[in-house]
């Protein structure tokens, strides 16, 4: 058995979108591709969805050549708030491949 075998973790190639400036996430995705990753997943919830779309388009059109959108998954997640209310939050996963 090989000693240096590493099982690939799904989170290794995932960029979670939050409240930072858009270019921070663009650079994170570009860094993933430049380090040899063939697929990067951009994940976002709620108001960050538009930033996720911006990140995907900026990476595709300006930063990394040959990147295509492989798949887009949209869903609604139910989250419990501080007051124990359940609220529906939209989420998106954008799969980019080189």
C-alpha positions as CSV (number, residue, x, y, z in Angstrom):
1,X,0.0,0.0,0.0
2,X,1.3,3.5,-0.8
3,X,2.2,5.6,2.2
4,X,1.6,9.0,0.6
5,X,-1.9,8.2,-0.7
6,X,-4.2,11.1,0.1
7,X,-8.0,10.8,-0.2
8,X,-9.2,14.0,-1.8
9,X,-11.4,16.0,0.5
10,X,-14.4,17.7,-1.2
11,X,-13.7,20.9,0.6
12,X,-10.2,21.2,-1.0
13,X,-11.7,22.6,-4.2
14,X,-14.6,24.6,-2.7
15,X,-14.7,28.4,-2.3
16,X,-17.4,29.7,0.0
17,X,-18.7,33.1,-0.8
18,X,-19.3,35.6,2.1
19,X,-18.9,39.3,2.7
20,X,-15.4,39.9,1.6
21,X,-14.7,41.8,-1.7
22,X,-15.4,39.9,-4.9
23,X,-11.7,39.9,-6.0
24,X,-10.7,38.0,-2.9
25,X,-12.9,35.1,-4.1
26,X,-11.7,35.5,-7.7
27,X,-8.1,35.1,-6.6
28,X,-9.0,32.1,-4.5
29,X,-10.6,30.3,-7.4
30,X,-7.8,31.3,-9.8
31,X,-5.2,30.0,-7.2
32,X,-7.1,26.7,-7.1
33,X,-6.9,26.3,-10.9
34,X,-3.3,27.5,-11.1
35,X,-2.3,24.9,-8.4
36,X,-3.5,22.1,-10.7
37,X,-7.1,21.6,-9.7
38,X,-9.3,20.6,-12.6
39,X,-12.6,21.5,-10.9
40,X,-13.6,24.2,-8.4
41,X,-17.0,24.6,-6.7
42,X,-18.2,28.1,-5.7
43,X,-20.9,28.0,-3.0
44,X,-23.1,30.8,-1.7
45,X,-26.3,31.5,0.2
46,X,-28.8,34.3,0.2
47,X,-27.5,37.7,-0.8
48,X,-24.1,36.3,-1.6
49,X,-25.5,34.4,-4.6
50,X,-25.0,37.4,-7.0
51,X,-21.3,37.7,-5.8
52,X,-20.8,34.0,-6.6
53,X,-22.1,34.5,-10.1
54,X,-19.8,37.5,-10.5
55,X,-16.8,35.5,-9.3
56,X,-17.6,32.7,-11.8
57,X,-17.9,35.1,-14.7
58,X,-14.8,37.1,-13.8
59,X,-12.7,33.9,-13.5
60,X,-14.0,32.6,-16.8
61,X,-13.7,35.8,-18.8
62,X,-10.6,37.4,-17.4
63,X,-8.4,35.3,-15.2
64,X,-8.2,31.7,-16.3
65,X,-8.3,30.5,-19.9
66,X,-10.4,27.5,-20.8
67,X,-12.7,27.5,-17.8
68,X,-16.3,26.4,-18.4
69,X,-19.3,26.0,-16.2
70,X,-19.9,22.3,-15.8
71,X,-23.0,22.5,-13.7
72,X,-25.1,24.8,-11.5
73,X,-27.1,23.5,-8.5
74,X,-29.7,25.6,-6.8
75,X,-31.6,24.7,-3.7
76,X,-33.4,26.1,-0.7
77,X,-32.1,25.4,2.8
78,X,-34.1,25.7,5.9
79,X,-32.2,27.4,8.7
80,X,-33.2,28.0,12.3
81,X,-32.8,31.5,13.5
82,X,-32.0,32.8,17.0
83,X,-35.7,33.0,17.8
84,X,-36.2,29.3,16.8
85,X,-38.0,30.3,13.6
86,X,-37.2,28.4,10.5
87,X,-36.4,30.5,7.5
88,X,-35.8,29.5,3.9
89,X,-32.5,30.6,2.4
90,X,-31.6,30.1,-1.3
91,X,-28.2,28.6,-2.1
92,X,-26.2,27.9,-5.2
93,X,-23.3,25.8,-6.2
94,X,-21.4,26.6,-9.4
95,X,-19.1,23.9,-10.7
96,X,-16.2,25.3,-12.9
97,X,-13.9,23.0,-14.8
98,X,-10.7,23.6,-16.7
